[in-house]
């Protein structure tokens, strides 16, 4: 059986490990908060504000837990996903992006700042990829139209050039 000094040392090591874990979580939360602030400062699509009591209802329906993926969520690592004063505030999020559904009823979930930030980034990346695909399709369409126009022009000019050659041959005295 370990002595009191050994037990205290073991407890000290556990506490230090827990402090390191919490420091990492604080760093992640801080980065998520900075990113969220940057995103909020950018223009956002106009949408109606979600009333505070509705946000509380959604969080309550979720058991006051983050709806993010438990394997990736910092809140799940800290406190089984529970929104606590120490863990920080929750943010309400549209499950399907608002600009696609224009609905709020039945489309809300509460996430911790880190999960909401990650989900928003994924949605923005997806939107950018779709925009780039649309631009590429439009550019390919324009290139096809230009190549079809270019193919028609040389044929007609070469046909007129061969007619001119025939005229020159006939009119040239031998």
C-alpha positions as a Markdown table, in Angstrom:
| # | Residue | x | y | z |
|---|---|---|---|---|
| 1 | Unk | 0.0 | 0.0 | 0.0 |
| 2 | Unk | 1.4 | 3.4 | -1.1 |
| 3 | Unk | 2.3 | 5.9 | 1.6 |
| 4 | Unk | 0.6 | 9.2 | 2.0 |
| 5 | Unk | 3.5 | 11.0 | 0.2 |
| 6 | Unk | 3.2 | 8.7 | -2.7 |
| 7 | Unk | -0.6 | 9.1 | -2.9 |
| 8 | Unk | -0.2 | 12.9 | -2.8 |
| 9 | Unk | 2.4 | 12.7 | -5.6 |
| 10 | Unk | 0.1 | 10.6 | -7.7 |
| 11 | Unk | -2.8 | 13.0 | -7.1 |
| 12 | Unk | -0.4 | 15.9 | -8.0 |
| 13 | Unk | 0.5 | 14.2 | -11.3 |
| 14 | Unk | -3.2 | 13.6 | -12.1 |
| 15 | Unk | -4.0 | 17.3 | -11.3 |
| 16 | Unk | -1.2 | 18.5 | -13.5 |
| 17 | Unk | -2.4 | 16.3 | -16.4 |
| 18 | Unk | -5.9 | 17.7 | -15.9 |
| 19 | Unk | -4.5 | 21.3 | -15.9 |
| 20 | Unk | -2.7 | 20.6 | -19.2 |
| 21 | Unk | -5.9 | 19.2 | -20.7 |
| 22 | Unk | -7.9 | 22.2 | -19.6 |
| 23 | Unk | -5.2 | 24.6 | -20.9 |
| 24 | Unk | -5.5 | 22.9 | -24.3 |
| 25 | Unk | -9.2 | 23.2 | -24.2 |
| 26 | Unk | -9.0 | 26.9 | -23.3 |
| 27 | Unk | -6.7 | 27.5 | -26.2 |
| 28 | Unk | -9.1 | 25.8 | -28.6 |
| 29 | Unk | -12.0 | 27.7 | -27.2 |
| 30 | Unk | -10.1 | 31.0 | -27.5 |
| 31 | Unk | -9.2 | 30.3 | -31.1 |
| 32 | Unk | -12.8 | 29.3 | -31.9 |
| 33 | Unk | -14.0 | 32.5 | -30.3 |
| 34 | Unk | -11.6 | 34.6 | -32.3 |
| 35 | Unk | -12.6 | 32.9 | -35.5 |
| 36 | Unk | -16.3 | 33.3 | -34.7 |
| 37 | Unk | -15.8 | 37.0 | -34.1 |
| 38 | Unk | -14.1 | 37.4 | -37.4 |
| 39 | Unk | -16.9 | 35.5 | -39.1 |
| 40 | Unk | -19.5 | 37.7 | -37.4 |
| 41 | Unk | -17.8 | 40.9 | -38.5 |
| 42 | Unk | -18.2 | 39.9 | -42.1 |
| 43 | Unk | -21.5 | 40.5 | -43.8 |
| 44 | Unk | -24.0 | 37.8 | -43.2 |
| 45 | Unk | -27.2 | 37.0 | -45.1 |
| 46 | Unk | -30.2 | 38.8 | -43.6 |
| 47 | Unk | -32.3 | 36.5 | -41.4 |
| 48 | Unk | -34.7 | 37.0 | -38.6 |
| 49 | Unk | -33.2 | 36.9 | -35.1 |
| 50 | Unk | -33.9 | 33.8 | -33.0 |
| 51 | Unk | -35.6 | 34.8 | -29.7 |
| 52 | Unk | -33.6 | 34.0 | -26.6 |
| 53 | Unk | -36.4 | 31.8 | -25.1 |
| 54 | Unk | -36.4 | 29.7 | -28.3 |
| 55 | Unk | -32.7 | 29.2 | -28.0 |
| 56 | Unk | -33.1 | 28.1 | -24.4 |
| 57 | Unk | -35.9 | 25.7 | -25.4 |
| 58 | Unk | -33.6 | 24.1 | -28.1 |
| 59 | Unk | -30.8 | 23.7 | -25.6 |
| 60 | Unk | -33.2 | 22.2 | -23.0 |
| 61 | Unk | -34.5 | 19.7 | -25.6 |
| 62 | Unk | -30.9 | 18.6 | -26.2 |
| 63 | Unk | -30.3 | 18.1 | -22.5 |
| 64 | Unk | -28.1 | 21.1 | -22.3 |
| 65 | Unk | -25.5 | 19.2 | -24.4 |
| 66 | Unk | -23.6 | 20.2 | -27.5 |
| 67 | Unk | -25.1 | 18.6 | -30.6 |
| 68 | Unk | -21.7 | 18.3 | -32.3 |
| 69 | Unk | -19.9 | 15.1 | -33.0 |
| 70 | Unk | -18.8 | 13.7 | -29.6 |
| 71 | Unk | -15.4 | 12.5 | -31.1 |
| 72 | Unk | -14.5 | 16.0 | -32.2 |
| 73 | Unk | -16.3 | 18.2 | -29.7 |
| 74 | Unk | -14.2 | 19.8 | -27.0 |
| 75 | Unk | -17.3 | 20.1 | -24.7 |
| 76 | Unk | -17.7 | 16.3 | -24.8 |
| 77 | Unk | -14.1 | 15.9 | -23.9 |
| 78 | Unk | -14.5 | 18.2 | -20.9 |
| 79 | Unk | -17.9 | 17.7 | -19.5 |
| 80 | Unk | -19.8 | 15.0 | -21.4 |
| 81 | Unk | -20.9 | 17.7 | -23.8 |
| 82 | Unk | -22.8 | 19.7 | -21.1 |
| 83 | Unk | -23.0 | 23.5 | -21.4 |
| 84 | Unk | -21.6 | 24.8 | -18.2 |
| 85 | Unk | -20.5 | 28.2 | -17.0 |
| 86 | Unk | -16.9 | 26.9 | -17.0 |
| 87 | Unk | -17.4 | 25.4 | -20.5 |
| 88 | Unk | -18.7 | 28.5 | -22.0 |
| 89 | Unk | -21.9 | 29.6 | -23.8 |
| 90 | Unk | -23.7 | 27.7 | -26.5 |
| 91 | Unk | -24.6 | 29.0 | -29.9 |
| 92 | Unk | -27.8 | 28.3 | -31.9 |
| 93 | Unk | -27.2 | 27.0 | -35.4 |
| 94 | Unk | -29.5 | 26.2 | -38.3 |
| 95 | Unk | -29.1 | 22.4 | -39.1 |
| 96 | Unk | -29.7 | 23.1 | -42.8 |
| 97 | Unk | -28.2 | 26.5 | -43.7 |
| 98 | Unk | -30.8 | 29.2 | -43.5 |
| 99 | Unk | -30.1 | 30.5 | -47.0 |
| 100 | Unk | -31.1 | 27.1 | -48.4 |
| 101 | Unk | -34.3 | 26.5 | -46.4 |
| 102 | Unk | -35.4 | 29.9 | -45.1 |
| 103 | Unk | -36.8 | 28.1 | -42.1 |
| 104 | Unk | -36.0 | 28.2 | -38.4 |
| 105 | Unk | -38.8 | 26.0 | -37.0 |
| 106 | Unk | -37.4 | 22.5 | -36.5 |
| 107 | Unk | -34.1 | 23.6 | -38.0 |
| 108 | Unk | -32.2 | 24.6 | -34.9 |
| 109 | Unk | -29.5 | 22.9 | -32.8 |
| 110 | Unk | -27.2 | 24.2 | -30.0 |
| 111 | Unk | -23.5 | 23.8 | -30.4 |
| 112 | Unk | -20.4 | 24.9 | -28.5 |
| 113 | Unk | -18.4 | 27.7 | -30.1 |
| 114 | Unk | -15.8 | 25.3 | -31.4 |
| 115 | Unk | -18.3 | 23.0 | -33.1 |
| 116 | Unk | -20.3 | 25.9 | -34.5 |
| 117 | Unk | -17.2 | 27.4 | -35.9 |
| 118 | Unk | -16.1 | 24.2 | -37.5 |
| 119 | Unk | -19.5 | 23.6 | -39.0 |
| 120 | Unk | -19.7 | 27.1 | -40.4 |
| 121 | Unk | -16.3 | 26.7 | -42.0 |
| 122 | Unk | -17.3 | 23.4 | -43.6 |
| 123 | Unk | -20.4 | 25.1 | -45.0 |
| 124 | Unk | -18.5 | 28.0 | -46.4 |
| 125 | Unk | -15.9 | 25.7 | -48.0 |
| 126 | Unk | -18.7 | 23.7 | -49.6 |
| 127 | Unk | -20.3 | 26.9 | -50.8 |
| 128 | Unk | -17.0 | 28.1 | -52.3 |
| 129 | Unk | -16.5 | 24.7 | -54.0 |
| 130 | Unk | -19.9 | 24.8 | -55.5 |
| 131 | Unk | -19.3 | 28.4 | -56.7 |
| 132 | Unk | -16.0 | 27.3 | -58.3 |
| 133 | Unk | -17.7 | 24.4 | -60.0 |
| 134 | Unk | -20.4 | 26.7 | -61.4 |
| 135 | Unk | -17.7 | 29.1 | -62.6 |
| 136 | Unk | -15.8 | 26.3 | -64.3 |
| 137 | Unk | -18.9 | 25.0 | -66.0 |
| 138 | Unk | -19.7 | 28.5 | -67.2 |
| 139 | Unk | -16.1 | 29.0 | -68.5 |
| 140 | Unk | -16.2 | 25.6 | -70.2 |
| 141 | Unk | -19.5 | 26.6 | -71.8 |
| 142 | Unk | -18.0 | 29.9 | -73.1 |
| 143 | Unk | -14.9 | 28.1 | -74.4 |
| 144 | Unk | -17.1 | 25.6 | -76.3 |
| 145 | Unk | -19.1 | 28.5 | -77.8 |
| 146 | Unk | -15.8 | 30.2 | -78.8 |
| 147 | Unk | -14.3 | 27.0 | -80.3 |
| 148 | Unk | -17.5 | 26.4 | -82.3 |
| 149 | Unk | -17.4 | 30.0 | -83.6 |
| 150 | Unk | -13.7 | 29.6 | -84.4 |
| 151 | Unk | -14.3 | 26.4 | -86.3 |
| 152 | Unk | -17.0 | 27.9 | -88.5 |
| 153 | Unk | -14.9 | 31.0 | -89.4 |
| 154 | Unk | -11.8 | 29.3 | -90.8 |
| 155 | Unk | -13.9 | 26.9 | -93.0 |
| 156 | Unk | -15.8 | 29.8 | -94.6 |
| 157 | Unk | -12.6 | 31.8 | -95.1 |
| 158 | Unk | -10.7 | 28.8 | -96.6 |
| 159 | Unk | -13.7 | 28.1 | -98.9 |
| 160 | Unk | -13.6 | 31.7 | -100.1 |
| 161 | Unk | -9.8 | 31.5 | -100.5 |
| 162 | Unk | -10.1 | 28.4 | -102.7 |
| 163 | Unk | -12.7 | 30.2 | -104.8 |
| 164 | Unk | -10.4 | 33.1 | -105.2 |
| 165 | Unk | -7.6 | 30.7 | -106.3 |
| 166 | Unk | -9.9 | 29.2 | -108.9 |
| 167 | Unk | -10.7 | 32.6 | -110.3 |
| 168 | Unk | -7.0 | 33.5 | -110.5 |
| 169 | Unk | -6.2 | 30.3 | -112.3 |
| 170 | Unk | -9.0 | 30.9 | -114.9 |
| 171 | Unk | -8.2 | 34.5 | -115.5 |
| 172 | Unk | -4.5 | 34.0 | -115.9 |
| 173 | Unk | -3.5 | 33.8 | -119.6 |
| 174 | Unk | -1.5 | 30.9 | -120.6 |
